[in-house]
Amino acid sequence: MIKYYKELENRLNYYLPLVDIEDKGKKVLFDYEIPFSFIEKYADLFKNSEFLITIYKRFNIDEWFKNNIYIDYENACSVSSEFESIEEEFYWILEEYRKINFSSRAIENYLYLIKRLSFLYIDLFPNNKQYYTSLNNTIIAAIDEFKKYNTVHYNSNKVDNIYQPDTWYITPNGYLYNAGRDGHKSRDLTFNYNKIKYSINNDGNILDNHENSNGYLNMSKKIKENGYITAGQFKVFLNYISQPAYLESINGIPVTRENHIIQLILGIINAQACFYRFFEDLCIYTEKPKKEIEKIIDWTNDDIRDVLVRCCGFHKIESMQEKTITTSCINYENELEEYINNGWNVVFIPPFIIDKDNYCLKEYPEDFLVIKRLLKII
């Protein structure tokens, strides 16, 4: 009998309590008000910086490079490269800065430009190194003060509850599986389905034993024994930017014991196990797996959802119908008894089963339910 998951009654509120590691408690604004006191304080800097622009426009970097290449080759290359890099943004920054209605961002860009120029001139004009160093320090001070106006600080809200999409299944061995929505290959079985089809169609033998499914089952067993998920397992199977609040480490590895995270990853791992087990059996117990794959593609329209339910034995929680499960389980009345008793509707569709006697895949008779009901009456 399949375990009753009460979470499915309110599945739209199923979330992972994660932490937004990128929330630093501050936001940089694109445009903002600059106090007049700032303009007054650095009026001389803005006025005198024009000569930095004039020098740059008139300077012959190629001639300077030829004269200095044999003195200090690495420095000459570095200075020349920086000079050419400045040119990429030089003119559009000046154009924005000299507009009548210039923005605060234009002033910011201009300050960074003259900072680069003053620093560059320390190498270009070593006899005036002290002057340009002092000027560069003044510009850096102005930029640091400027940051006070373009940065908003706030109390960071690092809590990032990640709600799970309504793509739920129950695996044949009774775990709650969410297929996700972003196509992450360790979670969405479409990736492995395509890989399996390619392998079988190209006479690959990666599924001639139960190595893959047993590997996932052993992984599931170990997680249940440990009672935690490692940071590495979280990244492999869920791969969210936000992370669990790791409250402990084991052998230097961060771990989480949060119930929803463990439940979700166990579901993914067991979904992989059951998925692989069907295709492993297909390769082991049928004579021509390539031909059987063609049947599956034809019978299911190559729809992974139909493959999961009719081939692999998953129970699908319908998202468009309230409290409805679609299954191909022949004895669903026993397996899903708790769901039926709690008011769930069960829709049965005939499964595709591996006939080990005739070494092929076949469809269970469509009139199975009719025969079953008649037998009950008799």
C-alpha positions as CSV (number, residue, x, y, z in Angstrom):
1,M,0.0,0.0,0.0
2,I,1.3,3.4,-1.0
3,K,1.9,5.9,1.9
4,Y,-0.6,8.7,2.1
5,Y,1.1,12.1,1.6
6,K,-1.1,14.7,3.3
7,E,1.2,17.4,1.7
8,L,-0.5,16.7,-1.6
9,E,-3.8,18.1,-0.3
10,N,-2.1,21.5,-0.1
11,R,0.7,20.9,-2.6
12,L,0.8,24.5,-4.0
13,N,2.2,25.6,-0.6
14,Y,5.0,23.0,-0.6
15,Y,8.2,24.9,-0.4
16,L,11.9,24.6,0.5
17,P,13.0,27.1,3.2
18,L,16.3,28.3,1.6
19,V,18.6,31.3,2.1
20,D,19.4,33.9,-0.6
21,I,23.2,34.0,-0.4
22,E,23.3,36.9,-2.9
23,D,21.3,39.3,-0.7
24,K,24.0,41.6,0.7
25,G,21.6,44.1,2.3
26,K,22.3,46.9,-0.3
27,K,21.2,48.0,-3.7
28,V,23.0,50.2,-6.2
29,L,20.7,52.8,-7.9
30,F,20.9,53.7,-11.6
31,D,19.9,57.3,-11.1
32,Y,19.8,59.3,-7.9
33,E,20.0,62.8,-6.4
34,I,23.5,64.3,-5.7
35,P,23.6,66.9,-3.0
36,F,24.9,70.4,-4.0
37,S,27.5,70.2,-1.3
38,F,29.2,67.4,-3.2
39,I,29.4,69.6,-6.3
40,E,30.8,72.5,-4.3
41,K,33.4,70.3,-2.5
42,Y,34.8,68.9,-5.7
43,A,34.3,71.9,-8.0
44,D,38.0,72.3,-8.6
45,L,38.4,68.7,-9.4
46,F,35.7,68.8,-12.1
47,K,37.2,72.1,-13.5
48,N,40.8,71.0,-13.5
49,S,40.1,67.5,-14.9
50,E,39.5,68.9,-18.3
51,F,43.3,69.0,-18.9
52,L,43.4,65.2,-18.4
53,I,41.0,64.9,-21.3
54,T,43.0,67.2,-23.5
55,I,46.3,65.3,-22.8
56,Y,44.7,62.0,-23.7
57,K,43.4,63.3,-27.0
58,R,46.7,64.7,-28.0
59,F,49.0,62.0,-26.8
60,N,50.8,59.7,-29.3
61,I,50.8,56.4,-27.6
62,D,52.5,54.6,-30.5
63,E,55.5,56.9,-30.3
64,W,55.7,56.5,-26.6
65,F,55.6,52.8,-26.9
66,K,58.5,52.7,-29.4
67,N,60.6,54.8,-27.0
68,N,59.9,52.7,-24.0
69,I,59.6,49.1,-25.3
70,Y,63.3,48.4,-24.8
71,I,63.5,50.1,-21.4
72,D,60.7,48.0,-19.7
73,Y,58.8,45.8,-22.2
74,E,56.2,44.4,-19.8
75,N,55.3,47.9,-18.5
76,A,55.2,49.4,-22.0
77,C,52.8,46.7,-23.1
78,S,50.6,47.2,-20.0
79,V,50.4,51.0,-20.3
80,S,49.7,50.8,-24.0
81,S,47.0,48.3,-23.5
82,E,45.3,50.4,-20.8
83,F,45.5,53.5,-23.1
84,E,43.7,51.7,-25.9
85,S,41.2,50.2,-23.4
86,I,40.2,53.7,-22.2
87,E,39.5,54.7,-25.8
88,E,36.7,52.2,-26.0
89,E,34.5,54.2,-23.6
90,F,36.2,57.6,-23.6
91,Y,34.0,59.5,-26.1
92,W,30.6,58.2,-25.1
93,I,31.3,59.0,-21.4
94,L,32.3,62.6,-22.4
95,E,29.2,62.9,-24.6
96,E,26.9,61.9,-21.7
97,Y,28.8,64.1,-19.2
98,R,28.5,67.2,-21.3
99,K,24.8,67.0,-22.0
100,I,22.8,69.8,-20.4
101,N,20.5,67.4,-18.6
102,F,23.2,64.9,-17.6
103,S,22.4,62.2,-15.1
104,S,24.1,61.2,-11.9
105,R,25.3,58.0,-13.6
106,A,27.1,60.2,-16.2
107,I,29.0,62.0,-13.3
108,E,29.9,58.6,-11.8
109,N,31.2,57.3,-15.1
110,Y,33.2,60.5,-15.6
111,L,34.9,60.2,-12.2
112,Y,35.9,56.6,-13.0
113,L,37.3,57.8,-16.4
114,I,39.5,60.5,-14.9
115,K,40.6,58.1,-12.2
116,R,41.9,55.8,-14.9
117,L,43.5,58.6,-16.8
118,S,45.3,60.0,-13.7
119,F,46.6,56.6,-12.8
120,L,47.7,56.0,-16.4
121,Y,49.6,59.3,-16.4
122,I,51.8,58.2,-13.4
123,D,53.5,55.9,-15.9
124,L,53.3,58.1,-18.9
125,F,54.8,61.1,-17.1
126,P,57.0,59.8,-14.3
127,N,58.5,63.3,-13.7
128,N,55.0,64.3,-12.5
129,K,54.3,61.2,-10.5
130,Q,53.7,62.9,-7.2
131,Y,51.1,65.3,-8.8
132,Y,49.2,62.6,-10.5
133,T,49.3,60.3,-7.5
134,S,47.8,63.1,-5.3
135,L,45.2,63.8,-8.0
136,N,44.3,60.1,-8.2
137,N,43.8,60.0,-4.4
138,T,41.5,63.0,-4.6
139,I,39.4,61.3,-7.3
140,I,39.2,58.0,-5.3
141,A,38.0,60.0,-2.3
142,A,35.3,61.6,-4.4
143,I,34.2,58.2,-5.8
144,D,34.0,56.8,-2.3
145,E,31.8,59.7,-1.1
146,F,29.7,59.3,-4.3
147,K,28.9,55.7,-3.3
148,K,27.0,57.0,-0.3
149,Y,24.4,58.6,-2.6
150,N,24.0,55.7,-5.1
151,T,23.8,52.9,-2.6
152,V,20.7,52.0,-0.5
153,H,21.3,49.9,2.5
154,Y,18.6,47.8,4.1
155,N,18.1,44.9,6.5
156,S,18.6,42.0,4.2
157,N,15.9,39.4,4.1
158,K,17.9,36.3,3.3
159,V,14.9,33.9,3.6
160,D,14.0,32.6,0.2
161,N,11.1,30.1,0.2
162,I,11.2,28.2,-3.1
163,Y,7.7,26.9,-3.9
164,Q,7.6,23.7,-5.9
165,P,5.7,23.5,-9.2
166,D,2.6,21.4,-9.4
167,T,4.4,18.5,-11.2
168,W,3.9,15.7,-8.6
169,Y,4.2,11.9,-8.9
170,I,4.4,9.0,-6.5
171,T,7.1,6.6,-7.5
172,P,6.3,2.8,-7.8
173,N,8.2,2.3,-4.6
174,G,6.2,4.9,-2.7
175,Y,8.3,8.2,-2.7
176,L,7.0,11.6,-3.4
177,Y,8.6,12.9,-6.7
178,N,8.4,16.5,-8.1
179,A,9.7,16.7,-11.7
180,G,10.5,20.4,-11.5
181,R,10.0,22.9,-14.3
182,D,13.4,24.1,-15.4
183,G,14.7,20.9,-17.1
184,H,17.5,20.3,-14.6
185,K,18.9,17.0,-15.9
186,S,19.3,15.4,-12.5
187,R,15.7,16.0,-11.6
188,D,13.8,16.0,-14.9
189,L,13.8,12.5,-16.3
190,T,13.5,13.7,-19.9
191,F,17.3,14.0,-20.1
192,N,17.9,10.4,-19.1
193,Y,15.0,9.2,-21.3
194,N,16.6,10.8,-24.4
195,K,20.0,9.4,-23.3
196,I,18.5,5.9,-23.0
197,K,16.8,6.0,-26.4
198,Y,20.0,7.2,-28.0
199,S,22.0,4.4,-26.3
200,I,19.6,1.6,-27.3
201,N,19.1,2.9,-30.8
202,N,22.9,2.9,-31.2
203,D,23.2,-0.6,-29.8
204,G,24.7,0.6,-26.5
205,N,24.9,-1.8,-23.6
206,I,24.8,0.6,-20.7
207,L,21.6,-1.0,-19.5
208,D,22.3,-4.7,-19.7
209,N,22.3,-5.0,-15.9
210,H,20.8,-3.3,-12.8
211,E,23.8,-1.2,-12.0
212,N,22.2,2.2,-12.5
213,S,19.0,1.5,-10.6
214,N,20.9,-0.2,-7.8
215,G,23.2,2.7,-7.5
216,Y,20.3,5.1,-6.9
217,L,18.7,2.7,-4.5
218,N,21.9,2.4,-2.5
219,M,22.2,6.2,-2.4
220,S,18.6,6.5,-1.2
221,K,19.3,4.0,1.6
222,K,22.4,5.8,2.8
223,I,20.6,9.2,2.9
224,K,17.8,7.6,5.0
225,E,20.4,6.0,7.3
226,N,22.3,9.3,7.7
227,G,19.2,11.5,8.1
228,Y,20.8,14.4,6.1
229,I,21.5,15.9,2.7
230,T,25.0,17.2,1.9
231,A,25.7,20.5,0.1
232,G,27.0,18.4,-2.9
233,Q,23.8,16.4,-3.1
234,F,21.7,19.5,-2.9
235,K,23.6,21.0,-5.8
236,V,23.4,17.9,-8.0
237,F,19.7,17.2,-7.6
238,L,18.2,20.7,-7.0
239,N,20.9,23.2,-8.1
240,Y,19.1,26.4,-6.8
241,I,21.1,29.6,-6.4
242,S,19.7,29.9,-2.9
243,Q,21.0,27.4,-0.4
244,P,19.7,25.5,2.7
245,A,20.7,27.1,6.0
246,Y,23.5,24.6,6.8
247,L,23.5,24.4,10.6
248,E,26.2,21.7,10.9
249,S,29.1,20.1,9.1
250,I,30.1,16.5,9.1
251,N,33.8,15.8,8.2
252,G,34.0,19.4,7.0
253,I,31.0,19.0,4.6
254,P,27.9,21.2,5.2
255,V,24.7,19.2,5.7
256,T,21.0,19.9,6.2
257,R,18.4,17.8,8.0
258,E,15.4,19.9,6.8
259,N,12.5,17.5,6.1
260,H,11.2,18.9,2.8
261,I,14.7,19.0,1.3
262,I,15.4,15.4,2.3
263,Q,11.9,14.3,1.1
264,L,12.3,16.0,-2.3
265,I,15.8,14.7,-3.0
266,L,14.8,11.2,-1.9
267,G,11.9,11.4,-4.3
268,I,14.2,12.4,-7.2
269,I,16.7,9.6,-6.4
270,N,14.0,7.0,-6.2
271,A,12.3,8.3,-9.4
272,Q,15.7,7.8,-11.2
273,A,15.9,4.3,-9.7
274,C,12.5,3.2,-10.8
275,F,12.9,4.8,-14.2
276,Y,16.2,3.1,-14.9
277,R,14.9,-0.2,-13.6
278,F,12.2,-0.4,-16.2
279,F,14.6,0.3,-19.1
280,E,17.2,-2.1,-17.6
281,D,14.5,-4.8,-17.6
282,L,13.5,-3.9,-21.1
283,C,17.1,-4.5,-22.3
284,I,17.6,-7.6,-20.2
285,Y,14.2,-9.4,-20.8
286,T,13.3,-8.5,-24.4
287,E,14.8,-9.8,-27.6
288,K,15.0,-6.6,-29.5
289,P,15.1,-3.5,-27.2
290,K,15.5,-1.2,-30.2
291,K,12.1,-2.4,-31.6
292,E,10.5,-2.1,-28.1
293,I,11.7,1.6,-27.9
294,E,10.0,2.2,-31.2
295,K,6.8,0.8,-29.7
296,I,7.0,3.1,-26.6
297,I,7.5,6.1,-28.8
298,D,4.5,5.2,-30.9
299,W,2.2,4.2,-28.0
300,T,3.0,7.2,-25.8
301,N,3.6,9.8,-28.5
302,D,7.0,10.1,-27.0
303,D,5.5,11.9,-24.0
304,I,7.7,11.5,-20.9
305,R,4.6,11.8,-18.6
306,D,2.9,8.8,-20.4
307,V,6.2,6.9,-20.2
308,L,6.4,7.4,-16.5
309,V,2.8,6.3,-15.8
310,R,2.3,3.5,-18.4
311,C,5.8,2.0,-18.6
312,C,7.5,2.8,-15.3
313,G,4.5,2.5,-13.0
314,F,4.5,6.1,-11.6
315,H,1.3,7.5,-10.1
316,K,0.7,11.0,-11.5
317,I,-1.0,13.7,-9.4
318,E,-3.1,15.6,-11.8
319,S,-2.7,19.4,-11.7
320,M,-5.9,20.3,-13.6
321,Q,-8.2,18.1,-11.7
322,E,-8.7,18.3,-7.9
323,K,-7.6,15.2,-5.9
324,T,-7.1,13.0,-8.9
325,I,-4.4,10.4,-9.5
326,T,-3.7,8.7,-12.9
327,T,-2.2,5.3,-12.6
328,S,-1.5,2.1,-14.5
329,C,-1.2,0.0,-11.4
330,I,-3.4,-3.1,-11.9
331,N,-4.2,-3.5,-8.2
332,Y,-4.6,0.2,-7.6
333,E,-7.6,-0.3,-5.2
334,N,-5.2,-1.9,-2.7
335,E,-2.1,0.2,-3.5
336,L,-4.0,3.5,-3.4
337,E,-6.5,2.5,-0.8
338,E,-5.7,5.4,1.6
339,Y,-6.1,7.9,-1.2
340,I,-9.5,6.5,-2.2
341,N,-10.6,6.5,1.4
342,N,-9.6,10.2,1.6
343,G,-11.8,11.2,-1.4
344,W,-9.3,11.0,-4.2
345,N,-10.4,9.9,-7.7
346,V,-8.3,7.3,-9.4
347,V,-8.1,7.2,-13.2
348,F,-6.8,3.9,-14.5
349,I,-5.0,3.5,-17.9
350,P,-3.7,0.2,-19.1
351,P,0.0,-0.3,-18.6
352,F,2.7,-1.5,-21.0
353,I,4.3,-4.5,-19.5
354,I,7.4,-6.6,-20.2
355,D,6.4,-10.1,-21.3
356,K,9.3,-12.1,-20.1
357,D,7.9,-15.3,-21.7
358,N,7.7,-13.8,-25.2
359,Y,10.6,-11.4,-24.7
360,C,8.7,-8.3,-25.8
361,L,6.7,-5.3,-24.6
362,K,2.9,-5.5,-24.7
363,E,-0.1,-3.5,-23.8
364,Y,-2.3,-4.7,-21.0
365,P,-5.8,-5.5,-22.3
366,E,-8.0,-2.4,-22.4
367,D,-11.0,-4.4,-21.3
368,F,-9.1,-5.4,-18.1
369,L,-11.4,-3.3,-15.9
370,V,-14.5,-4.7,-17.4
371,I,-13.3,-8.3,-16.8
372,K,-12.3,-7.3,-13.3
373,R,-15.7,-5.9,-12.5
374,L,-17.4,-9.0,-13.9
375,L,-15.3,-11.2,-11.7
376,K,-16.2,-9.2,-8.7
377,I,-19.9,-9.6,-9.5
378,I,-19.6,-13.3,-9.9
